[in-house]
């Protein structure tokens, strides 16, 4: 019998999709989020009390009775690793026996992408708990690739001629659901990617195809990238994360193309072109 599955971020793009897939399969779930009123109404689902990753007591109460935890990573912040640690400790205290953690492609302590370093530290902490675990190392979202172009029709960043194997939220959710419900995944880390690795010039060309306008990729140096983002009013750690995501592409850290989606989800991974054709809202900021 499948244990109760707790799903964090259950009102979000990944957690919400997984929660719906589990409900369709008759799995009992606990839906966890900061705002319970935003959580979906699903059969077999209990909306847990409001809980943020950084609040250990609230997280322990929210996870009570769950045997498995799908831990969708917290929003980027300077204290994200500590928030994750607090949530993992709460899971241990609540009696969770297995964690499926949504990590990032190329997670490593010295990753070019600074946010990917957070994921490595979180993975290491989960390993050290002694719980069963599986890590899903997702590439950049296809929706994120579409959003790279500004309203002026230009993608700017220090990505050089590097490639990125963007992946759809639906494909991540299908893989996560399979891992949660099937045996044989403990102790493993899966790269979850799309079917191809594109340069940002390729991304621009696809956006040009669906919008009917000229979309361009303009490479930047690191200094130019920081300067072009200086007017956003973001803190330095956040701008560094944005810029380093392009540098990770240039370094080849996001070019991996894995067969995880077809192997675990049982269908082909969605391409960027197919995603754009199916999701015109993804590029509406580029339309007149």
C-alpha positions as CSV (number, residue, x, y, z in Angstrom):
1,X,0.0,0.0,0.0
2,X,1.4,3.4,-1.0
3,X,2.2,5.6,2.0
4,X,0.8,9.1,2.4
5,X,2.8,11.4,0.2
6,X,3.5,15.0,1.3
7,X,3.9,17.5,-1.5
8,X,5.5,20.8,-0.9
9,X,4.8,23.8,-3.1
10,X,1.5,22.1,-4.0
11,X,0.1,25.3,-5.3
12,X,3.1,25.8,-7.7
13,X,4.0,24.6,-11.2
14,X,5.7,21.3,-10.2
15,X,4.1,20.5,-6.8
16,X,0.6,21.2,-8.2
17,X,1.1,19.0,-11.2
18,X,2.4,16.1,-9.1
19,X,-0.4,16.5,-6.6
20,X,-3.0,16.2,-9.4
21,X,-1.3,13.2,-10.9
22,X,-1.2,11.4,-7.5
23,X,-4.9,12.2,-6.9
24,X,-5.7,10.7,-10.3
25,X,-4.0,7.5,-9.1
26,X,-5.9,7.4,-5.8
27,X,-2.9,8.2,-3.7
28,X,-3.5,9.9,-0.3
29,X,-1.5,13.1,-0.1
30,X,-0.8,16.0,2.3
31,X,-0.5,19.3,0.4
32,X,2.0,21.7,2.0
33,X,2.3,25.4,1.4
34,X,2.6,28.8,3.0
35,X,-1.0,29.6,2.0
36,X,-3.4,26.7,2.4
37,X,-6.2,28.7,0.7
38,X,-4.2,28.5,-2.5
39,X,-3.8,24.7,-2.4
40,X,-5.9,22.7,-4.9
41,X,-9.0,20.8,-3.9
42,X,-8.2,17.2,-4.8
43,X,-9.7,13.8,-3.9
44,X,-7.7,12.0,-1.2
45,X,-5.7,15.2,-0.4
46,X,-5.5,16.9,3.0
47,X,-4.4,20.5,3.1
48,X,-1.8,20.7,5.8
49,X,-1.6,23.7,8.1
50,X,0.4,26.7,6.7
51,X,4.1,26.0,6.8
52,X,7.2,27.6,5.4
53,X,10.5,25.7,5.0
54,X,12.2,27.8,7.6
55,X,9.7,27.1,10.3
56,X,10.6,23.7,11.7
57,X,7.7,23.3,14.1
58,X,5.1,24.2,11.4
59,X,6.8,21.9,8.9
60,X,6.8,19.0,11.3
61,X,3.1,19.5,11.9
62,X,2.4,19.8,8.2
63,X,4.3,16.5,7.5
64,X,2.7,14.5,10.3
65,X,1.5,11.1,9.0
66,X,3.4,11.2,5.7
67,X,5.8,8.4,4.8
68,X,7.2,10.0,1.7
69,X,8.0,13.7,0.9
70,X,8.3,15.3,-2.5
71,X,10.4,18.3,-1.6
72,X,10.2,21.0,-4.2
73,X,13.0,23.4,-3.5
74,X,12.3,26.8,-2.0
75,X,12.5,30.1,-3.8
76,X,16.0,31.4,-4.2
77,X,17.2,33.4,-1.3
78,X,20.5,33.9,0.6
79,X,19.2,31.6,3.3
80,X,17.7,28.9,1.1
81,X,20.1,26.1,2.1
82,X,19.3,26.7,5.8
83,X,15.6,26.7,5.0
84,X,16.1,23.3,3.3
85,X,18.0,21.9,6.2
86,X,15.2,23.0,8.6
87,X,12.6,21.3,6.4
88,X,14.6,18.1,6.2
89,X,15.1,18.0,9.9
90,X,11.3,18.5,10.3
91,X,10.7,15.6,7.9
92,X,12.9,13.3,10.0
93,X,11.2,14.4,13.2
94,X,7.8,13.8,11.6
95,X,8.7,10.2,10.7
96,X,9.1,10.6,6.9
97,X,11.0,7.7,5.6
98,X,11.9,8.8,2.0
99,X,12.5,12.2,0.3
100,X,12.3,12.9,-3.4
101,X,14.1,16.2,-3.8
102,X,13.7,18.5,-6.9
103,X,17.3,19.5,-7.4
104,X,19.1,21.1,-10.4
105,X,21.2,19.8,-13.4
106,X,24.9,20.0,-12.6
107,X,24.4,20.5,-8.9
108,X,27.9,20.7,-7.5
109,X,29.8,22.7,-4.8
110,X,31.7,24.6,-7.5
111,X,29.0,24.9,-10.1
112,X,29.1,28.0,-12.3
113,X,25.4,28.6,-11.6
114,X,25.4,29.8,-8.0
115,X,21.9,28.5,-7.2
116,X,23.0,25.0,-8.3
117,X,25.5,25.1,-5.4
118,X,22.5,25.4,-3.0
119,X,21.1,22.2,-4.4
120,X,24.3,20.3,-3.9
121,X,24.5,21.3,-0.3
122,X,20.9,20.3,0.2
123,X,21.5,16.9,-1.5
124,X,24.5,16.3,0.8
125,X,22.4,17.1,3.9
126,X,19.6,14.7,2.8
127,X,22.1,11.9,2.2
128,X,23.5,12.4,5.6
129,X,20.1,11.9,7.3
130,X,20.1,8.2,6.5
131,X,16.7,8.4,4.9
132,X,15.9,6.9,1.5
133,X,16.2,9.5,-1.2
134,X,16.0,10.2,-4.9
135,X,17.2,13.5,-6.5
136,X,15.6,14.9,-9.6
137,X,18.1,17.2,-11.2
138,X,16.0,19.3,-13.6
139,X,17.4,21.5,-16.4
140,X,16.1,25.0,-16.9
141,X,12.4,25.1,-17.6
142,X,11.2,25.6,-21.2
143,X,9.0,28.4,-19.9
144,X,12.2,30.1,-18.6
145,X,13.9,29.9,-22.0
146,X,10.9,31.6,-23.5
147,X,11.1,34.3,-20.9
148,X,14.8,35.1,-21.6
149,X,13.9,37.4,-24.5
150,X,12.9,40.8,-23.4
151,X,10.0,42.8,-24.9
152,X,12.6,44.3,-27.3
153,X,13.1,40.8,-28.8
154,X,16.6,40.4,-27.5
155,X,18.2,37.6,-25.4
156,X,21.2,39.0,-23.6
157,X,23.7,37.1,-21.5
158,X,27.2,35.6,-21.2
159,X,26.2,32.2,-22.6
160,X,28.6,32.1,-25.5
161,X,27.8,29.3,-27.9
162,X,26.9,27.0,-25.0
163,X,23.8,24.8,-25.0
164,X,20.9,24.2,-22.6
165,X,18.6,21.1,-22.5
166,X,15.4,22.8,-21.3
167,X,12.6,20.7,-19.9
168,X,8.9,21.1,-19.5
169,X,7.1,21.2,-16.1
170,X,4.8,18.4,-17.2
171,X,7.7,16.1,-18.0
172,X,9.3,16.8,-14.6
173,X,5.9,16.1,-12.9
174,X,5.6,12.8,-14.8
175,X,9.0,11.7,-13.8
176,X,8.4,12.7,-10.2
177,X,5.2,10.8,-10.1
178,X,6.8,7.6,-11.4
179,X,9.6,7.9,-8.9
180,X,7.2,8.4,-6.0
181,X,5.0,5.5,-6.9
182,X,7.6,2.9,-8.1
183,X,10.3,1.0,-6.3
184,X,14.0,0.9,-7.4
185,X,14.8,4.6,-7.3
186,X,16.3,4.9,-3.8
187,X,19.8,6.3,-3.6
188,X,19.7,7.6,-7.3
189,X,20.0,11.0,-8.9
190,X,18.3,11.5,-12.3
191,X,19.1,14.3,-14.8
192,X,15.7,15.4,-16.1
193,X,16.1,17.2,-19.4
194,X,14.4,17.9,-22.7
195,X,15.2,15.9,-25.9
196,X,17.8,18.4,-27.2
197,X,20.3,21.0,-26.2
198,X,19.9,24.4,-27.8
199,X,22.1,27.4,-28.1
200,X,20.5,30.7,-27.2
201,X,20.6,31.5,-30.9
202,X,18.5,28.4,-31.5
203,X,16.1,29.6,-28.7
204,X,15.9,33.0,-30.4
205,X,15.1,31.4,-33.8
206,X,12.3,29.4,-32.4
207,X,10.8,32.4,-30.7
208,X,11.1,34.3,-34.0
209,X,9.2,31.4,-35.7
210,X,6.2,31.6,-33.4
211,X,6.0,35.4,-33.0
212,X,6.7,36.3,-36.6
213,X,9.3,38.9,-35.6
214,X,13.0,39.1,-35.4
215,X,14.3,37.7,-32.1
216,X,18.1,37.9,-31.5
217,X,20.6,36.6,-29.1
218,X,23.3,39.1,-28.1
219,X,26.2,37.6,-26.2
220,X,27.5,39.7,-23.3
221,X,30.6,39.7,-21.1
222,X,30.2,39.2,-17.4
223,X,30.7,42.9,-16.8
224,X,28.1,43.8,-19.5
225,X,25.6,41.3,-18.0
226,X,25.8,42.9,-14.6
227,X,25.5,46.4,-16.1
228,X,22.5,45.5,-18.2
229,X,20.7,44.2,-15.1
230,X,21.7,47.0,-12.8
231,X,18.4,48.8,-13.2
232,X,16.2,45.9,-11.9
233,X,16.7,46.9,-8.3
234,X,17.6,43.3,-7.4
235,X,20.1,42.4,-4.7
236,X,23.6,41.3,-5.7
237,X,23.1,37.6,-4.8
238,X,20.1,37.5,-7.1
239,X,21.8,39.3,-10.0
240,X,24.8,37.0,-9.6
241,X,22.4,34.0,-9.8
242,X,20.9,35.4,-13.0
243,X,24.2,36.1,-14.7
244,X,25.8,32.8,-13.6
245,X,23.0,30.8,-15.1
246,X,24.2,32.0,-18.5
247,X,27.8,31.4,-17.5
248,X,26.8,27.8,-16.7
249,X,25.4,27.4,-20.2
250,X,28.7,28.7,-21.6
251,X,30.6,26.2,-19.4
252,X,28.5,23.3,-20.7
253,X,26.9,22.6,-17.4
254,X,23.4,22.6,-18.8
255,X,24.1,20.7,-22.1
256,X,23.4,17.2,-20.8
257,X,20.6,15.4,-22.6
258,X,19.3,12.5,-20.6
259,X,16.8,9.7,-21.4
260,X,15.1,10.0,-18.0
261,X,11.8,11.3,-19.3
262,X,11.1,8.6,-21.9
263,X,12.6,5.9,-19.6
264,X,10.6,6.7,-16.4
265,X,7.6,8.6,-17.8
266,X,7.1,6.4,-20.8
267,X,6.8,9.1,-23.4
268,X,9.1,11.4,-25.3
269,X,10.3,14.6,-23.6
270,X,8.7,17.8,-25.0
271,X,10.9,19.9,-27.3
272,X,11.1,23.7,-27.1
273,X,9.4,24.0,-30.5
274,X,6.5,21.8,-29.4
275,X,6.2,23.7,-26.1
276,X,5.9,27.0,-27.8
277,X,3.3,25.7,-30.2
278,X,1.2,24.4,-27.2
279,X,1.8,27.4,-24.9
280,X,1.3,30.8,-26.7
281,X,1.1,32.5,-23.3
282,X,4.8,31.7,-22.8
283,X,5.8,34.3,-25.4
284,X,2.9,36.8,-25.2
285,X,5.3,39.4,-23.8
286,X,6.9,39.4,-27.3
287,X,3.7,40.0,-29.2
288,X,2.4,43.4,-30.2
